[in-house]
Amino acid sequence: MIIRPEDRRRRLSREHTPEAIRSRLGRPPETSYLRDFIYGAIDGAITTFAIVAGSSGAVLGEGVVVVLGLANLFADGFSMAVSNFLGIRAARDERDQARAEEERQIELVPEGEREEVRQIYAAKGFEGDDLEHVVEVITSDRDRWVETMMSEELGYGVDIESPLKAAAATFSAFILVGAVPLLAYIVNWLFDDLISDPFLVSGVLTALAFVGVGIGKSAVVRQPRWKGALQTLALGGAAAGVAYLVGLALRGVG
């Protein structure tokens, strides 16, 4: 859908009335877990299809493919979720330590910290009385002073992401999308070779999953949908191709 410039301008004007701005700024900032979901979804589909491709290249039975795939699905999904959880927690702990250090410096060397604020805003173009007024306003409130140093000096943003929710988004996406390459093999395992070429069906389903993830991501970040779909397809195809070639190379070993 193409949005005309005049329609976009009218929508933005409605969003920037004093009442709309007051309402928007009065709400807590929204937290997006799109990164965590995309991370889990793409990696889940790639790693599971890599097992399918490698097993097919090595001519392993369908039961073996299902067992290996399910074991990878839950083990790697849980591992990724835990890693994401711990990574976010570590980043939060690092931010808390940085904040505590800034609070100590403001307590011990307040004039030095005021000079840092002064130089930060001088670099932004403030000068004279305006500069001194900005320094006075910021340093008159301890929390505002600390948050200013956290963002302007150390580059920390607002910490609003929940480690548990991020881990849950990664795990659920890994399981849901990562199960797609196994569907044809599970059907054949349960219903005695109902699908004549499960590897082909698995490849098609996986490609569709990549396309769906890419389109979904593109819709959120306003990227061209074809670009998102091609990126995920290229990434998945490369991983699957490597795994299949390794399977071929190892055919008959052991």
PyRosetta script that sets phi, psi and omega in degrees:
from pyrosetta import init, pose_from_sequence

init()
pose = pose_from_sequence("MIIRPEDRRRRLSREHTPEAIRSRLGRPPETSYLRDFIYGAIDGAITTFAIVAGSSGAVLGEGVVVVLGLANLFADGFSMAVSNFLGIRAARDERDQARAEEERQIELVPEGEREEVRQIYAAKGFEGDDLEHVVEVITSDRDRWVETMMSEELGYGVDIESPLKAAAATFSAFILVGAVPLLAYIVNWLFDDLISDPFLVSGVLTALAFVGVGIGKSAVVRQPRWKGALQTLALGGAAAGVAYLVGLALRGVG")
pose.set_psi(1, 126.3)
pose.set_omega(1, -179.1)
pose.set_phi(2, -94.4)
pose.set_psi(2, 124.5)
pose.set_omega(2, 179.4)
pose.set_phi(3, -96.0)
pose.set_psi(3, 123.0)
pose.set_omega(3, -179.3)
pose.set_phi(4, -69.8)
pose.set_psi(4, 147.2)
pose.set_omega(4, -178.9)
pose.set_phi(5, -55.1)
pose.set_psi(5, -39.1)
pose.set_omega(5, -178.6)
pose.set_phi(6, -68.4)
pose.set_psi(6, -33.9)
pose.set_omega(6, 176.8)
pose.set_phi(7, -68.5)
pose.set_psi(7, -40.6)
pose.set_omega(7, 177.9)
pose.set_phi(8, -63.7)
pose.set_psi(8, -40.0)
pose.set_omega(8, -179.7)
pose.set_phi(9, -65.1)
pose.set_psi(9, -41.3)
pose.set_omega(9, 178.7)
pose.set_phi(10, -65.5)
pose.set_psi(10, -41.2)
pose.set_omega(10, 179.7)
pose.set_phi(11, -63.7)
pose.set_psi(11, -44.6)
pose.set_omega(11, 179.5)
pose.set_phi(12, -64.8)
pose.set_psi(12, -35.0)
pose.set_omega(12, 178.6)
pose.set_phi(13, -64.9)
pose.set_psi(13, -40.6)
pose.set_omega(13, 178.1)
pose.set_phi(14, -64.9)
pose.set_psi(14, -34.0)
pose.set_omega(14, -178.9)
pose.set_phi(15, -78.0)
pose.set_psi(15, -9.9)
pose.set_omega(15, -175.8)
pose.set_phi(16, -118.4)
pose.set_psi(16, 23.3)
pose.set_omega(16, 168.2)
pose.set_phi(17, -73.2)
pose.set_psi(17, 156.8)
pose.set_omega(17, 179.2)
pose.set_phi(18, -54.3)
pose.set_psi(18, -40.1)
pose.set_omega(18, -179.7)
pose.set_phi(19, -67.1)
pose.set_psi(19, -42.4)
pose.set_omega(19, -179.7)
pose.set_phi(20, -66.2)
pose.set_psi(20, -40.6)
pose.set_omega(20, 178.5)
pose.set_phi(21, -64.7)
pose.set_psi(21, -44.3)
pose.set_omega(21, 179.5)
pose.set_phi(22, -60.4)
pose.set_psi(22, -42.2)
pose.set_omega(22, 179.9)
pose.set_phi(23, -66.2)
pose.set_psi(23, -42.2)
pose.set_omega(23, -178.2)
pose.set_phi(24, -67.2)
pose.set_psi(24, -44.0)
pose.set_omega(24, -178.5)
pose.set_phi(25, -72.8)
pose.set_psi(25, -19.9)
pose.set_omega(25, 178.8)
pose.set_phi(26, -79.4)
pose.set_psi(26, -13.3)
pose.set_omega(26, 178.3)
pose.set_phi(27, -90.8)
pose.set_psi(27, 149.8)
pose.set_omega(27, 175.4)
pose.set_phi(28, -66.2)
pose.set_psi(28, 147.4)
pose.set_omega(28, -179.6)
pose.set_phi(29, -62.3)
pose.set_psi(29, 141.3)
pose.set_omega(29, 179.7)
pose.set_phi(30, -77.2)
pose.set_psi(30, 142.0)
pose.set_omega(30, 179.0)
pose.set_phi(31, -103.3)
pose.set_psi(31, 127.0)
pose.set_omega(31, 178.3)
pose.set_phi(32, -104.4)
pose.set_psi(32, 131.8)
pose.set_omega(32, 175.9)
pose.set_phi(33, -110.4)
pose.set_psi(33, 25.1)
pose.set_omega(33, 179.1)
pose.set_phi(34, -60.1)
pose.set_psi(34, -43.2)
pose.set_omega(34, -179.6)
pose.set_phi(35, -57.6)
pose.set_psi(35, -44.8)
pose.set_omega(35, -178.0)
pose.set_phi(36, -67.5)
pose.set_psi(36, -39.0)
pose.set_omega(36, 179.9)
pose.set_phi(37, -67.5)
pose.set_psi(37, -47.2)
pose.set_omega(37, -179.9)
pose.set_phi(38, -62.7)
pose.set_psi(38, -41.6)
pose.set_omega(38, 178.6)
pose.set_phi(39, -57.0)
pose.set_psi(39, -49.1)
pose.set_omega(39, -179.6)
pose.set_phi(40, -69.0)
pose.set_psi(40, -41.3)
pose.set_omega(40, -176.4)
pose.set_phi(41, -64.3)
pose.set_psi(41, -49.9)
pose.set_omega(41, -177.7)
pose.set_phi(42, -66.3)
pose.set_psi(42, -45.4)
pose.set_omega(42, -178.9)
pose.set_phi(43, -66.4)
pose.set_psi(43, -37.1)
pose.set_omega(43, 178.2)
pose.set_phi(44, -62.3)
pose.set_psi(44, -47.4)
pose.set_omega(44, 179.9)
pose.set_phi(45, -65.7)
pose.set_psi(45, -40.8)
pose.set_omega(45, -178.0)
pose.set_phi(46, -65.1)
pose.set_psi(46, -50.1)
pose.set_omega(46, -175.0)
pose.set_phi(47, -67.7)
pose.set_psi(47, -37.9)
pose.set_omega(47, 179.4)
pose.set_phi(48, -70.1)
pose.set_psi(48, -42.8)
pose.set_omega(48, 178.2)
pose.set_phi(49, -68.0)
pose.set_psi(49, -29.9)
pose.set_omega(49, 175.7)
pose.set_phi(50, -62.0)
pose.set_psi(50, -39.0)
pose.set_omega(50, 177.0)
pose.set_phi(51, -66.2)
pose.set_psi(51, -43.2)
pose.set_omega(51, 178.2)
pose.set_phi(52, -61.1)
pose.set_psi(52, -46.3)
pose.set_omega(52, -178.5)
pose.set_phi(53, -65.6)
pose.set_psi(53, -44.4)
pose.set_omega(53, 179.4)
pose.set_phi(54, -64.6)
pose.set_psi(54, -39.8)
pose.set_omega(54, 178.7)
pose.set_phi(55, -67.3)
pose.set_psi(55, -37.6)
pose.set_omega(55, 177.9)
pose.set_phi(56, -66.5)
pose.set_psi(56, -41.4)
pose.set_omega(56, 178.0)
pose.set_phi(57, -63.8)
pose.set_psi(57, -32.3)
pose.set_omega(57, 179.6)
pose.set_phi(58, -89.5)
pose.set_psi(58, 2.1)
pose.set_omega(58, 178.3)
pose.set_phi(59, 56.3)
pose.set_psi(59, 53.7)
pose.set_omega(59, 175.5)
pose.set_phi(60, -91.0)
pose.set_psi(60, 155.4)
pose.set_omega(60, -179.8)
pose.set_phi(61, -67.9)
pose.set_psi(61, 158.5)
pose.set_omega(61, -177.5)
pose.set_phi(62, -64.1)
pose.set_psi(62, -35.9)
pose.set_omega(62, 178.0)
pose.set_phi(63, -61.8)
pose.set_psi(63, -39.7)
pose.set_omega(63, 177.9)
pose.set_phi(64, -65.3)
pose.set_psi(64, -41.2)
pose.set_omega(64, 179.1)
pose.set_phi(65, -60.3)
pose.set_psi(65, -44.5)
pose.set_omega(65, -179.1)
pose.set_phi(66, -64.4)
pose.set_psi(66, -45.7)
pose.set_omega(66, -178.7)
pose.set_phi(67, -63.3)
pose.set_psi(67, -48.6)
pose.set_omega(67, 178.9)
pose.set_phi(68, -61.7)
pose.set_psi(68, -42.2)
pose.set_omega(68, -178.4)
pose.set_phi(69, -65.1)
pose.set_psi(69, -45.5)
pose.set_omega(69, -180.0)
pose.set_phi(70, -66.8)
pose.set_psi(70, -39.8)
pose.set_omega(70, 178.3)
pose.set_phi(71, -61.6)
pose.set_psi(71, -44.7)
pose.set_omega(71, 177.8)
pose.set_phi(72, -64.0)
pose.set_psi(72, -40.7)
pose.set_omega(72, -175.3)
pose.set_phi(73, -57.6)
pose.set_psi(73, -50.3)
pose.set_omega(73, -175.8)
pose.set_phi(74, -80.3)
pose.set_psi(74, -39.0)
pose.set_omega(74, -179.0)
pose.set_phi(75, -67.4)
pose.set_psi(75, -49.6)
pose.set_omega(75, -179.5)
pose.set_phi(76, -69.5)
pose.set_psi(76, -36.9)
pose.set_omega(76, 177.8)
pose.set_phi(77, -60.8)
pose.set_psi(77, -44.9)
pose.set_omega(77, 179.1)
pose.set_phi(78, -66.4)
pose.set_psi(78, -41.0)
pose.set_omega(78, 179.3)
pose.set_phi(79, -61.3)
pose.set_psi(79, -42.9)
pose.set_omega(79, 179.0)
pose.set_phi(80, -65.5)
pose.set_psi(80, -40.9)
pose.set_omega(80, 179.8)
pose.set_phi(81, -63.1)
pose.set_psi(81, -44.5)
pose.set_omega(81, 179.0)
pose.set_phi(82, -63.5)
pose.set_psi(82, -43.1)
pose.set_omega(82, 179.4)
pose.set_phi(83, -61.5)
pose.set_psi(83, -42.1)
pose.set_omega(83, 178.5)
pose.set_phi(84, -64.7)
pose.set_psi(84, -43.2)
pose.set_omega(84, 177.8)
pose.set_phi(85, -58.5)
pose.set_psi(85, -50.0)
pose.set_omega(85, -177.7)
pose.set_phi(86, -67.1)
pose.set_psi(86, -36.1)
pose.set_omega(86, 179.1)
pose.set_phi(87, -63.7)
pose.set_psi(87, -43.8)
pose.set_omega(87, 179.3)
pose.set_phi(88, -68.1)
pose.set_psi(88, -40.1)
pose.set_omega(88, 177.4)
pose.set_phi(89, -62.0)
pose.set_psi(89, -41.1)
pose.set_omega(89, 179.1)
pose.set_phi(90, -63.5)
pose.set_psi(90, -41.8)
pose.set_omega(90, 178.1)
pose.set_phi(91, -64.0)
pose.set_psi(91, -38.4)
pose.set_omega(91, 178.3)
pose.set_phi(92, -66.8)
pose.set_psi(92, -41.8)
pose.set_omega(92, 178.1)
pose.set_phi(93, -62.8)
pose.set_psi(93, -40.2)
pose.set_omega(93, 178.7)
pose.set_phi(94, -62.4)
pose.set_psi(94, -41.0)
pose.set_omega(94, 178.4)
pose.set_phi(95, -64.9)
pose.set_psi(95, -41.6)
pose.set_omega(95, 179.0)
pose.set_phi(96, -62.8)
pose.set_psi(96, -39.6)
pose.set_omega(96, 178.3)
pose.set_phi(97, -65.6)
pose.set_psi(97, -40.2)
pose.set_omega(97, 179.0)
pose.set_phi(98, -65.0)
pose.set_psi(98, -40.1)
pose.set_omega(98, 178.6)
pose.set_phi(99, -64.3)
pose.set_psi(99, -43.7)
pose.set_omega(99, 179.2)
pose.set_phi(100, -61.1)
pose.set_psi(100, -38.5)
pose.set_omega(100, 179.2)
pose.set_phi(101, -66.5)
pose.set_psi(101, -40.9)
pose.set_omega(101, 177.2)
pose.set_phi(102, -63.6)
pose.set_psi(102, -40.1)
pose.set_omega(102, 178.2)
pose.set_phi(103, -62.3)
pose.set_psi(103, -39.7)
pose.set_omega(103, 177.9)
pose.set_phi(104, -64.3)
pose.set_psi(104, -42.9)
pose.set_omega(104, -179.0)
pose.set_phi(105, -65.9)
pose.set_psi(105, -38.5)
pose.set_omega(105, 177.2)
pose.set_phi(106, -65.0)
pose.set_psi(106, -35.4)
pose.set_omega(106, 179.4)
pose.set_phi(107, -71.0)
pose.set_psi(107, -40.3)
pose.set_omega(107, -172.6)
pose.set_phi(108, -89.4)
pose.set_psi(108, -38.7)
pose.set_omega(108, -178.0)
pose.set_phi(109, -131.4)
pose.set_psi(109, 66.4)
pose.set_omega(109, -176.1)
pose.set_phi(110, -60.3)
pose.set_psi(110, -38.1)
pose.set_omega(110, -179.0)
pose.set_phi(111, -66.6)
pose.set_psi(111, -37.6)
pose.set_omega(111, 176.5)
pose.set_phi(112, -64.4)
pose.set_psi(112, -38.4)
pose.set_omega(112, 178.6)
pose.set_phi(113, -70.5)
pose.set_psi(113, -35.3)
pose.set_omega(113, 175.0)
pose.set_phi(114, -63.4)
pose.set_psi(114, -37.8)
pose.set_omega(114, 179.2)
pose.set_phi(115, -66.5)
pose.set_psi(115, -34.8)
pose.set_omega(115, 175.8)
pose.set_phi(116, -62.9)
pose.set_psi(116, -44.9)
pose.set_omega(116, 177.1)
pose.set_phi(117, -60.0)
pose.set_psi(117, -43.9)
pose.set_omega(117, -179.5)
pose.set_phi(118, -60.0)
pose.set_psi(118, -44.9)
pose.set_omega(118, -178.3)
pose.set_phi(119, -71.5)
pose.set_psi(119, -34.5)
pose.set_omega(119, 177.6)
pose.set_phi(120, -60.6)
pose.set_psi(120, -46.8)
pose.set_omega(120, -176.5)
pose.set_phi(121, -81.7)
pose.set_psi(121, -22.7)
pose.set_omega(121, 171.4)
pose.set_phi(122, -65.2)
pose.set_psi(122, -37.3)
pose.set_omega(122, 177.8)
pose.set_phi(123, -67.2)
pose.set_psi(123, -20.3)
pose.set_omega(123, 177.9)
pose.set_phi(124, -87.0)
pose.set_psi(124, -3.5)
pose.set_omega(124, 176.6)
pose.set_phi(125, 108.8)
pose.set_psi(125, -2.0)
pose.set_omega(125, 176.3)
pose.set_phi(126, -76.1)
pose.set_psi(126, 146.6)
pose.set_omega(126, 178.3)
pose.set_phi(127, -156.9)
pose.set_psi(127, 164.9)
pose.set_omega(127, 176.1)
pose.set_phi(128, 61.8)
pose.set_psi(128, -139.8)
pose.set_omega(128, -178.2)
pose.set_phi(129, -63.6)
pose.set_psi(129, -35.8)
pose.set_omega(129, 179.1)
pose.set_phi(130, -61.3)
pose.set_psi(130, -43.1)
pose.set_omega(130, 179.7)
pose.set_phi(131, -62.9)
pose.set_psi(131, -46.0)
pose.set_omega(131, -178.5)
pose.set_phi(132, -65.9)
pose.set_psi(132, -33.4)
pose.set_omega(132, 178.1)
pose.set_phi(133, -66.7)
pose.set_psi(133, -42.2)
pose.set_omega(133, 177.9)
pose.set_phi(134, -61.1)
pose.set_psi(134, -44.8)
pose.set_omega(134, 179.9)
pose.set_phi(135, -61.7)
pose.set_psi(135, -42.1)
pose.set_omega(135, -178.7)
pose.set_phi(136, -65.6)
pose.set_psi(136, -43.3)
pose.set_omega(136, -179.9)
pose.set_phi(137, -63.1)
pose.set_psi(137, -45.8)
pose.set_omega(137, -177.0)
pose.set_phi(138, -66.7)
pose.set_psi(138, -45.3)
pose.set_omega(138, -173.6)
pose.set_phi(139, -82.4)
pose.set_psi(139, -4.4)
pose.set_omega(139, 178.2)
pose.set_phi(140, -79.0)
pose.set_psi(140, -13.9)
pose.set_omega(140, 178.5)
pose.set_phi(141, -124.6)
pose.set_psi(141, 120.6)
pose.set_omega(141, -173.4)
pose.set_phi(142, -61.1)
pose.set_psi(142, -45.5)
pose.set_omega(142, -178.9)
pose.set_phi(143, -64.3)
pose.set_psi(143, -42.7)
pose.set_omega(143, 178.9)
pose.set_phi(144, -63.4)
pose.set_psi(144, -39.2)
pose.set_omega(144, 179.5)
pose.set_phi(145, -61.9)
pose.set_psi(145, -48.6)
pose.set_omega(145, -179.6)
pose.set_phi(146, -63.0)
pose.set_psi(146, -45.7)
pose.set_omega(146, -178.5)
pose.set_phi(147, -64.6)
pose.set_psi(147, -34.6)
pose.set_omega(147, 176.8)
pose.set_phi(148, -63.5)
pose.set_psi(148, -43.7)
pose.set_omega(148, 179.0)
pose.set_phi(149, -67.4)
pose.set_psi(149, -36.2)
pose.set_omega(149, 179.1)
pose.set_phi(150, -62.5)
pose.set_psi(150, -42.5)
pose.set_omega(150, -176.7)
pose.set_phi(151, -84.9)
pose.set_psi(151, -45.8)
pose.set_omega(151, -172.7)
pose.set_phi(152, -81.2)
pose.set_psi(152, -37.7)
pose.set_omega(152, -178.4)
pose.set_phi(153, -90.1)
pose.set_psi(153, -44.7)
pose.set_omega(153, -173.0)
pose.set_phi(154, -100.2)
pose.set_psi(154, -13.7)
pose.set_omega(154, 174.7)
pose.set_phi(155, 80.1)
pose.set_psi(155, 20.2)
pose.set_omega(155, 178.4)
pose.set_phi(156, -84.6)
pose.set_psi(156, 137.9)
pose.set_omega(156, 174.0)
pose.set_phi(157, -92.4)
pose.set_psi(157, -171.4)
pose.set_omega(157, 178.3)
pose.set_phi(158, -73.5)
pose.set_psi(158, 130.5)
pose.set_omega(158, -177.7)
pose.set_phi(159, -93.2)
pose.set_psi(159, 98.6)
pose.set_omega(159, -176.2)
pose.set_phi(160, -125.7)
pose.set_psi(160, -4.7)
pose.set_omega(160, -176.3)
pose.set_phi(161, -80.0)
pose.set_psi(161, 132.6)
pose.set_omega(161, 178.3)
pose.set_phi(162, -86.9)
pose.set_psi(162, 123.3)
pose.set_omega(162, 178.5)
pose.set_phi(163, -58.3)
pose.set_psi(163, -39.1)
pose.set_omega(163, -177.8)
pose.set_phi(164, -68.2)
pose.set_psi(164, -43.3)
pose.set_omega(164, 179.5)
pose.set_phi(165, -67.9)
pose.set_psi(165, -37.2)
pose.set_omega(165, 177.5)
pose.set_phi(166, -64.0)
pose.set_psi(166, -43.1)
pose.set_omega(166, 178.6)
pose.set_phi(167, -64.3)
pose.set_psi(167, -40.3)
pose.set_omega(167, 179.5)
pose.set_phi(168, -64.8)
pose.set_psi(168, -39.4)
pose.set_omega(168, 178.3)
pose.set_phi(169, -64.1)
pose.set_psi(169, -42.6)
pose.set_omega(169, 178.9)
pose.set_phi(170, -63.8)
pose.set_psi(170, -47.0)
pose.set_omega(170, -177.0)
pose.set_phi(171, -65.8)
pose.set_psi(171, -46.1)
pose.set_omega(171, -178.1)
pose.set_phi(172, -64.0)
pose.set_psi(172, -41.2)
pose.set_omega(172, 178.5)
pose.set_phi(173, -66.1)
pose.set_psi(173, -40.1)
pose.set_omega(173, 179.4)
pose.set_phi(174, -60.5)
pose.set_psi(174, -44.5)
pose.set_omega(174, -178.2)
pose.set_phi(175, -69.8)
pose.set_psi(175, -48.4)
pose.set_omega(175, -174.8)
pose.set_phi(176, -63.7)
pose.set_psi(176, -52.5)
pose.set_omega(176, -176.7)
pose.set_phi(177, -80.2)
pose.set_psi(177, -33.3)
pose.set_omega(177, -179.9)
pose.set_phi(178, -67.8)
pose.set_psi(178, -21.3)
pose.set_omega(178, 178.7)
pose.set_phi(179, -76.6)
pose.set_psi(179, -17.9)
pose.set_omega(179, -174.9)
pose.set_phi(180, -57.8)
pose.set_psi(180, -45.4)
pose.set_omega(180, -179.4)
pose.set_phi(181, -63.5)
pose.set_psi(181, -19.2)
pose.set_omega(181, -177.8)
pose.set_phi(182, -90.0)
pose.set_psi(182, -11.1)
pose.set_omega(182, -170.6)
pose.set_phi(183, -58.5)
pose.set_psi(183, -45.0)
pose.set_omega(183, -178.6)
pose.set_phi(184, -64.0)
pose.set_psi(184, -37.5)
pose.set_omega(184, -179.5)
pose.set_phi(185, -73.0)
pose.set_psi(185, -35.8)
pose.set_omega(185, 176.4)
pose.set_phi(186, -65.1)
pose.set_psi(186, -41.6)
pose.set_omega(186, 177.8)
pose.set_phi(187, -60.6)
pose.set_psi(187, -45.9)
pose.set_omega(187, 179.2)
pose.set_phi(188, -66.4)
pose.set_psi(188, -33.9)
pose.set_omega(188, 178.5)
pose.set_phi(189, -66.1)
pose.set_psi(189, -38.9)
pose.set_omega(189, -177.1)
pose.set_phi(190, -84.0)
pose.set_psi(190, -31.5)
pose.set_omega(190, -171.6)
pose.set_phi(191, -121.7)
pose.set_psi(191, 26.9)
pose.set_omega(191, 168.6)
pose.set_phi(192, 55.3)
pose.set_psi(192, 73.0)
pose.set_omega(192, 173.3)
pose.set_phi(193, 56.8)
pose.set_psi(193, 46.2)
pose.set_omega(193, 178.0)
pose.set_phi(194, -67.7)
pose.set_psi(194, -33.2)
pose.set_omega(194, -179.9)
pose.set_phi(195, -102.6)
pose.set_psi(195, 125.0)
pose.set_omega(195, -173.4)
pose.set_phi(196, -70.9)
pose.set_psi(196, -34.7)
pose.set_omega(196, -179.3)
pose.set_phi(197, -130.1)
pose.set_psi(197, 80.6)
pose.set_omega(197, -175.9)
pose.set_phi(198, -63.7)
pose.set_psi(198, -31.3)
pose.set_omega(198, -179.7)
pose.set_phi(199, -65.6)
pose.set_psi(199, -41.3)
pose.set_omega(199, 177.5)
pose.set_phi(200, -63.1)
pose.set_psi(200, -45.5)
pose.set_omega(200, 179.3)
pose.set_phi(201, -63.5)
pose.set_psi(201, -40.5)
pose.set_omega(201, 178.3)
pose.set_phi(202, -61.5)
pose.set_psi(202, -41.5)
pose.set_omega(202, 178.9)
pose.set_phi(203, -64.0)
pose.set_psi(203, -42.0)
pose.set_omega(203, 179.3)
pose.set_phi(204, -65.5)
pose.set_psi(204, -45.3)
pose.set_omega(204, 180.0)
pose.set_phi(205, -63.4)
pose.set_psi(205, -39.3)
pose.set_omega(205, 179.2)
pose.set_phi(206, -66.3)
pose.set_psi(206, -41.2)
pose.set_omega(206, 177.4)
pose.set_phi(207, -60.8)
pose.set_psi(207, -42.3)
pose.set_omega(207, 178.3)
pose.set_phi(208, -64.9)
pose.set_psi(208, -36.5)
pose.set_omega(208, 177.5)
pose.set_phi(209, -64.6)
pose.set_psi(209, -43.4)
pose.set_omega(209, 177.3)
pose.set_phi(210, -60.3)
pose.set_psi(210, -44.6)
pose.set_omega(210, 179.7)
pose.set_phi(211, -61.2)
pose.set_psi(211, -44.2)
pose.set_omega(211, 179.5)
pose.set_phi(212, -61.8)
pose.set_psi(212, -43.6)
pose.set_omega(212, 178.2)
pose.set_phi(213, -64.3)
pose.set_psi(213, -43.5)
pose.set_omega(213, -179.9)
pose.set_phi(214, -64.1)
pose.set_psi(214, -41.2)
pose.set_omega(214, 178.5)
pose.set_phi(215, -66.8)
pose.set_psi(215, -42.3)
pose.set_omega(215, 178.2)
pose.set_phi(216, -60.3)
pose.set_psi(216, -43.6)
pose.set_omega(216, 177.9)
pose.set_phi(217, -63.5)
pose.set_psi(217, -43.5)
pose.set_omega(217, -177.4)
pose.set_phi(218, -64.9)
pose.set_psi(218, -35.1)
pose.set_omega(218, 179.6)
pose.set_phi(219, -65.2)
pose.set_psi(219, -35.0)
pose.set_omega(219, -178.1)
pose.set_phi(220, -77.1)
pose.set_psi(220, -44.9)
pose.set_omega(220, -176.2)
pose.set_phi(221, -91.2)
pose.set_psi(221, 4.5)
pose.set_omega(221, 177.6)
pose.set_phi(222, 58.6)
pose.set_psi(222, 44.3)
pose.set_omega(222, 174.3)
pose.set_phi(223, -100.7)
pose.set_psi(223, 150.2)
pose.set_omega(223, 175.5)
pose.set_phi(224, -53.6)
pose.set_psi(224, 130.7)
pose.set_omega(224, -173.1)
pose.set_phi(225, -62.9)
pose.set_psi(225, -37.8)
pose.set_omega(225, 179.9)
pose.set_phi(226, -62.7)
pose.set_psi(226, -33.2)
pose.set_omega(226, -179.2)
pose.set_phi(227, -69.0)
pose.set_psi(227, -44.0)
pose.set_omega(227, 177.9)
pose.set_phi(228, -63.4)
pose.set_psi(228, -41.5)
pose.set_omega(228, 180.0)
pose.set_phi(229, -64.7)
pose.set_psi(229, -43.7)
pose.set_omega(229, -179.3)
pose.set_phi(230, -66.4)
pose.set_psi(230, -36.4)
pose.set_omega(230, 179.4)
pose.set_phi(231, -62.3)
pose.set_psi(231, -47.5)
pose.set_omega(231, -178.8)
pose.set_phi(232, -69.7)
pose.set_psi(232, -37.5)
pose.set_omega(232, 177.4)
pose.set_phi(233, -63.5)
pose.set_psi(233, -42.8)
pose.set_omega(233, -179.7)
pose.set_phi(234, -64.2)
pose.set_psi(234, -43.0)
pose.set_omega(234, -179.6)
pose.set_phi(235, -64.5)
pose.set_psi(235, -48.3)
pose.set_omega(235, 179.4)
pose.set_phi(236, -64.6)
pose.set_psi(236, -40.8)
pose.set_omega(236, 179.7)
pose.set_phi(237, -64.0)
pose.set_psi(237, -38.7)
pose.set_omega(237, 178.7)
pose.set_phi(238, -63.6)
pose.set_psi(238, -46.2)
pose.set_omega(238, -179.4)
pose.set_phi(239, -64.5)
pose.set_psi(239, -42.9)
pose.set_omega(239, -179.8)
pose.set_phi(240, -65.7)
pose.set_psi(240, -39.7)
pose.set_omega(240, 179.5)
pose.set_phi(241, -63.4)
pose.set_psi(241, -42.4)
pose.set_omega(241, 177.7)
pose.set_phi(242, -61.0)
pose.set_psi(242, -46.7)
pose.set_omega(242, -178.5)
pose.set_phi(243, -63.5)
pose.set_psi(243, -40.4)
pose.set_omega(243, -179.2)
pose.set_phi(244, -66.2)
pose.set_psi(244, -41.4)
pose.set_omega(244, 178.8)
pose.set_phi(245, -64.5)
pose.set_psi(245, -38.7)
pose.set_omega(245, 176.1)
pose.set_phi(246, -63.5)
pose.set_psi(246, -40.6)
pose.set_omega(246, 177.9)
pose.set_phi(247, -62.1)
pose.set_psi(247, -41.7)
pose.set_omega(247, 177.3)
pose.set_phi(248, -62.8)
pose.set_psi(248, -42.0)
pose.set_omega(248, -178.3)
pose.set_phi(249, -64.6)
pose.set_psi(249, -31.9)
pose.set_omega(249, -176.9)
pose.set_phi(250, -95.3)
pose.set_psi(250, 5.9)
pose.set_omega(250, -179.5)
pose.set_phi(251, -58.0)
pose.set_psi(251, 126.6)
pose.set_omega(251, 177.0)
pose.set_phi(252, 85.7)
pose.set_psi(252, -6.5)
pose.set_omega(252, 177.8)
pose.set_phi(253, -70.3)
pose.set_psi(253, 134.6)
pose.set_omega(253, -179.0)
pose.set_phi(254, 76.4)
pose.dump_pdb("model.pdb")
